[in-house]
Amino acid sequence: MVYLPADLEGPVRRKVEHFQQALDLLEQLNIEARLRLDKEKLKVKGGRGVAKKISARKRVSRKAPKKNAPKKDASKKKPPEKS
C-alpha cells in the first residue's frame, strides 16, 4: 500500500474514481464498435467468414507456434533409475 497524506487522500480518491469511470466508458464504446463492425461485416460479406452470432465478447487470438521453433523431444528423457 502507498502512504498518502491526509490532505491528498480526497483528491486522489476522486481521480481514481474518474479513471475507473473513463475505463468503463471506453469498454462500452469498444463493445458498441465491435457490434457495429460485426453487423457491417455481415451486411457486406453476406456472412461469409464472419461468425453468424453477433456477440460483444472479446475475441482471443491464439498465436500459432513458430515453424522454426525447436520441438521438445520426449524420447530424450531418461526414466528415473531404480536403486
Distance bins in CASP14 RR format, pairs under 12 A and 6 or more apart:
PFRMAT RR
TARGET T0000
AUTHOR 0000-0000-0000
RMODE 2
METHOD distances of the structure
MODEL  1
2 8 0 0 0 0 0 1 0 0 0 0 0
2 9 0 0 0 0 0 1 0 0 0 0 0
2 12 0 0 0 0 1 0 0 0 0 0 0
2 16 0 0 0 0 0 1 0 0 0 0 0
3 9 0 0 0 0 0 1 0 0 0 0 0
3 12 0 0 0 0 0 1 0 0 0 0 0
4 10 0 0 0 0 1 0 0 0 0 0 0
4 11 0 0 0 0 1 0 0 0 0 0 0
4 12 1 0 1 0 0 0 0 0 0 0 0
4 13 0 0 0 0 1 0 0 0 0 0 0
4 15 0 0 0 0 0 1 0 0 0 0 0
4 16 0 0 0 0 0 1 0 0 0 0 0
5 11 0 0 0 0 0 1 0 0 0 0 0
5 12 0 0 0 0 1 0 0 0 0 0 0
6 12 0 0 0 0 0 1 0 0 0 0 0
6 13 0 0 0 0 0 1 0 0 0 0 0
8 14 0 0 0 0 0 1 0 0 0 0 0
8 15 0 0 0 0 0 1 0 0 0 0 0
8 16 0 0 0 0 0 1 0 0 0 0 0
9 15 0 0 0 0 0 1 0 0 0 0 0
9 16 0 0 0 0 0 1 0 0 0 0 0
10 16 0 0 0 0 1 0 0 0 0 0 0
10 17 0 0 0 0 1 0 0 0 0 0 0
11 17 0 0 0 0 0 1 0 0 0 0 0
11 18 0 0 0 0 0 1 0 0 0 0 0
12 18 0 0 0 0 0 1 0 0 0 0 0
12 19 0 0 0 0 0 1 0 0 0 0 0
13 19 0 0 0 0 0 1 0 0 0 0 0
13 20 0 0 0 0 0 1 0 0 0 0 0
14 20 0 0 0 0 0 1 0 0 0 0 0
14 21 0 0 0 0 0 1 0 0 0 0 0
15 21 0 0 0 0 0 1 0 0 0 0 0
15 22 0 0 0 0 0 1 0 0 0 0 0
16 22 0 0 0 0 0 1 0 0 0 0 0
16 23 0 0 0 0 0 1 0 0 0 0 0
17 23 0 0 0 0 0 1 0 0 0 0 0
17 24 0 0 0 0 0 1 0 0 0 0 0
18 24 0 0 0 0 0 1 0 0 0 0 0
18 25 0 0 0 0 0 1 0 0 0 0 0
19 25 0 0 0 0 0 1 0 0 0 0 0
19 26 0 0 0 0 0 1 0 0 0 0 0
20 26 0 0 0 0 0 1 0 0 0 0 0
20 27 0 0 0 0 0 1 0 0 0 0 0
21 27 0 0 0 0 0 1 0 0 0 0 0
21 28 0 0 0 0 0 1 0 0 0 0 0
22 28 0 0 0 0 0 1 0 0 0 0 0
22 29 0 0 0 0 0 1 0 0 0 0 0
23 29 0 0 0 0 0 1 0 0 0 0 0
23 30 0 0 0 0 0 1 0 0 0 0 0
24 30 0 0 0 0 0 1 0 0 0 0 0
24 31 0 0 0 0 0 1 0 0 0 0 0
25 31 0 0 0 0 0 1 0 0 0 0 0
25 32 0 0 0 0 0 1 0 0 0 0 0
26 32 0 0 0 0 0 1 0 0 0 0 0
26 33 0 0 0 0 0 1 0 0 0 0 0
27 33 0 0 0 0 0 1 0 0 0 0 0
27 34 0 0 0 0 0 1 0 0 0 0 0
27 56 0 0 0 0 1 0 0 0 0 0 0
27 58 0 0 0 0 1 0 0 0 0 0 0
28 34 0 0 0 0 0 1 0 0 0 0 0
28 35 0 0 0 0 0 1 0 0 0 0 0
28 56 0 0 0 0 1 0 0 0 0 0 0
29 35 0 0 0 0 0 1 0 0 0 0 0
29 36 0 0 0 0 0 1 0 0 0 0 0
29 56 0 0 0 0 0 1 0 0 0 0 0
30 36 0 0 0 0 0 1 0 0 0 0 0
30 37 0 0 0 0 0 1 0 0 0 0 0
30 56 0 0 0 0 1 0 0 0 0 0 0
30 57 0 0 0 0 0 1 0 0 0 0 0
30 58 0 0 0 0 1 0 0 0 0 0 0
30 59 0 0 0 0 0 1 0 0 0 0 0
31 37 0 0 0 0 0 1 0 0 0 0 0
31 38 0 0 0 0 0 1 0 0 0 0 0
31 54 0 0 0 0 0 1 0 0 0 0 0
31 55 0 0 0 0 1 0 0 0 0 0 0
31 56 1 0 1 0 0 0 0 0 0 0 0
31 57 0 0 0 0 1 0 0 0 0 0 0
31 58 0 0 0 0 1 0 0 0 0 0 0
32 38 0 0 0 0 0 1 0 0 0 0 0
32 39 0 0 0 0 0 1 0 0 0 0 0
32 54 0 0 0 0 0 1 0 0 0 0 0
32 56 0 0 0 0 1 0 0 0 0 0 0
33 39 0 0 0 0 0 1 0 0 0 0 0
33 40 0 0 0 0 0 1 0 0 0 0 0
33 56 0 0 0 0 1 0 0 0 0 0 0
34 40 0 0 0 0 0 1 0 0 0 0 0
34 41 0 0 0 0 0 1 0 0 0 0 0
34 50 0 0 0 0 0 1 0 0 0 0 0
34 51 0 0 0 0 0 1 0 0 0 0 0
34 54 0 0 0 0 1 0 0 0 0 0 0
34 55 0 0 0 0 1 0 0 0 0 0 0
34 56 1 0 1 0 0 0 0 0 0 0 0
34 57 0 0 0 0 1 0 0 0 0 0 0
34 58 0 0 0 0 1 0 0 0 0 0 0
34 59 0 0 0 0 1 0 0 0 0 0 0
35 41 0 0 0 0 0 1 0 0 0 0 0
35 42 0 0 0 0 0 1 0 0 0 0 0
35 53 0 0 0 0 0 1 0 0 0 0 0
35 54 1 0 0 1 0 0 0 0 0 0 0
35 55 0 0 0 0 1 0 0 0 0 0 0
35 56 1 0 1 0 0 0 0 0 0 0 0
35 57 0 0 0 0 0 1 0 0 0 0 0
36 42 0 0 0 0 0 1 0 0 0 0 0
36 43 0 0 0 0 0 1 0 0 0 0 0
36 54 0 0 0 0 1 0 0 0 0 0 0
36 56 0 0 0 0 0 1 0 0 0 0 0
37 43 0 0 0 0 0 1 0 0 0 0 0
37 44 0 0 0 0 0 1 0 0 0 0 0
37 45 0 0 0 0 0 1 0 0 0 0 0
37 50 0 0 0 0 1 0 0 0 0 0 0
37 51 0 0 0 0 0 1 0 0 0 0 0
37 54 0 0 0 0 1 0 0 0 0 0 0
37 56 0 0 0 0 0 1 0 0 0 0 0
37 59 0 0 0 0 0 1 0 0 0 0 0
38 44 0 0 0 0 0 1 0 0 0 0 0
38 45 0 0 0 0 0 1 0 0 0 0 0
38 46 0 0 0 0 0 1 0 0 0 0 0
38 47 0 0 0 0 1 0 0 0 0 0 0
38 49 0 0 0 0 0 1 0 0 0 0 0
38 50 1 0 0 1 0 0 0 0 0 0 0
38 51 1 0 0 1 0 0 0 0 0 0 0
38 52 0 0 0 0 1 0 0 0 0 0 0
38 53 0 0 0 0 1 0 0 0 0 0 0
38 54 1 0 1 0 0 0 0 0 0 0 0
38 55 0 0 0 0 1 0 0 0 0 0 0
38 56 0 0 0 0 1 0 0 0 0 0 0
38 57 0 0 0 0 0 1 0 0 0 0 0
38 59 0 0 0 0 0 1 0 0 0 0 0
39 45 0 0 0 0 0 1 0 0 0 0 0
39 46 0 0 0 0 0 1 0 0 0 0 0
39 47 0 0 0 0 0 1 0 0 0 0 0
39 50 0 0 0 0 1 0 0 0 0 0 0
39 51 0 0 0 0 0 1 0 0 0 0 0
39 52 0 0 0 0 0 1 0 0 0 0 0
39 54 1 0 0 1 0 0 0 0 0 0 0
39 55 0 0 0 0 0 1 0 0 0 0 0
39 56 0 0 0 0 0 1 0 0 0 0 0
40 46 0 0 0 0 0 1 0 0 0 0 0
40 47 0 0 0 0 0 1 0 0 0 0 0
40 50 0 0 0 0 1 0 0 0 0 0 0
40 54 0 0 0 0 0 1 0 0 0 0 0
41 47 1 0 0 1 0 0 0 0 0 0 0
41 48 0 0 0 0 1 0 0 0 0 0 0
41 49 0 0 0 0 1 0 0 0 0 0 0
41 50 1 0 1 0 0 0 0 0 0 0 0
41 51 0 0 0 0 1 0 0 0 0 0 0
41 52 0 0 0 0 0 1 0 0 0 0 0
41 54 0 0 0 0 1 0 0 0 0 0 0
42 48 0 0 0 0 1 0 0 0 0 0 0
42 49 0 0 0 0 1 0 0 0 0 0 0
42 50 1 0 1 0 0 0 0 0 0 0 0
42 51 0 0 0 0 1 0 0 0 0 0 0
42 52 1 0 0 1 0 0 0 0 0 0 0
42 53 0 0 0 0 0 1 0 0 0 0 0
42 54 1 0 0 1 0 0 0 0 0 0 0
43 50 0 0 0 0 1 0 0 0 0 0 0
43 54 0 0 0 0 0 1 0 0 0 0 0
44 50 0 0 0 0 1 0 0 0 0 0 0
45 51 0 0 0 0 0 1 0 0 0 0 0
45 52 0 0 0 0 0 1 0 0 0 0 0
46 52 0 0 0 0 0 1 0 0 0 0 0
47 53 0 0 0 0 0 1 0 0 0 0 0
47 54 0 0 0 0 0 1 0 0 0 0 0
50 59 0 0 0 0 0 1 0 0 0 0 0
51 57 0 0 0 0 0 1 0 0 0 0 0
51 59 0 0 0 0 1 0 0 0 0 0 0
63 69 0 0 0 0 0 1 0 0 0 0 0
65 71 0 0 0 0 1 0 0 0 0 0 0
65 72 0 0 0 0 0 1 0 0 0 0 0
70 76 0 0 0 0 0 1 0 0 0 0 0
END
